[in-house]
Amino acid sequence: MIALIDYGMGNLRSVEKALERCGGQVKIVTTPSGILSADKVVLPGVGAMRDAMNRINSTGIADAVRETITAGRPLLGICLGLQMLLDRSFEYGEFKGLGIIPGDVVRFDFSGTSNSGLKIPHMGWNSINFNADCPLLAGIDQGAYVYFVHSYYVCPKDQSVTAATCNYGVDFTAAIWRDNLFATQFHPEKSQAVGLKILENFVKKI
């Protein structure tokens, strides 16, 4: 069973339907016990880090996510679900994340550069290049296009956790991978055939 975490800030239905289309048995969960009883966990999210962390800390979900990862069960973070894994975010101030991946979440800033005309948020289709050994990205072509919607991006201190990169004015981390932990800045549930293949890998091969 795949636990899809509902903490009030996720695009749950589209993620749920995409996982089910890939053969996953999905249960939307709102409690730590629901997370800890699952075989795999998906942490989705849209919105601001501050509000998301307040919600998962107050409900005990944060500790359950940490325990899931420590126990070796596969976890997939999506968009804000990636950003929450890091130490801190500078979105509307400075706020602590889960502290699972050392690093920061920062805003795109193209002022005073040749890319000053680029719009923020980064929204739409863009290509990724990736570590071919990452099981989440097995069967995907280098340069494949996926769908992004974000104004902030993650900067891991240890670049070895970067599984995929994208360029939007700067090269940034588009996905991470460390042991049983996977996360994407892009939305696989909105990335058509490529995204479904990524979710199928999570459902069937991880």
Secondary structure as GFF3:
##gff-version 3
##sequence-region A 1 206
A	DSSP	beta_strand	2	5	.	.	.	ID=ss1
A	DSSP	alpha_helix	12	21	.	.	.	ID=ss2
A	DSSP	beta_strand	26	29	.	.	.	ID=ss3
A	DSSP	alpha_helix	32	36	.	.	.	ID=ss4
A	DSSP	beta_strand	40	43	.	.	.	ID=ss5
A	DSSP	alpha_helix	49	59	.	.	.	ID=ss6
A	DSSP	alpha_helix	61	70	.	.	.	ID=ss7
A	DSSP	beta_strand	75	78	.	.	.	ID=ss8
A	DSSP	alpha_helix	80	83	.	.	.	ID=ss9
A	DSSP	beta_strand	86	89	.	.	.	ID=ss10
A	DSSP	beta_strand	95	96	.	.	.	ID=ss11
A	DSSP	beta_strand	101	107	.	.	.	ID=ss12
A	DSSP	beta_strand	122	127	.	.	.	ID=ss13
A	DSSP	beta_strand	129	130	.	.	.	ID=ss14
A	DSSP	three_ten_helix	135	137	.	.	.	ID=ss15
A	DSSP	beta_strand	145	150	.	.	.	ID=ss16
A	DSSP	beta_strand	152	156	.	.	.	ID=ss17
A	DSSP	three_ten_helix	159	161	.	.	.	ID=ss18
A	DSSP	beta_strand	162	167	.	.	.	ID=ss19
A	DSSP	beta_strand	171	178	.	.	.	ID=ss20
A	DSSP	beta_strand	181	184	.	.	.	ID=ss21
A	DSSP	three_ten_helix	188	190	.	.	.	ID=ss22
A	DSSP	alpha_helix	192	204	.	.	.	ID=ss23
###
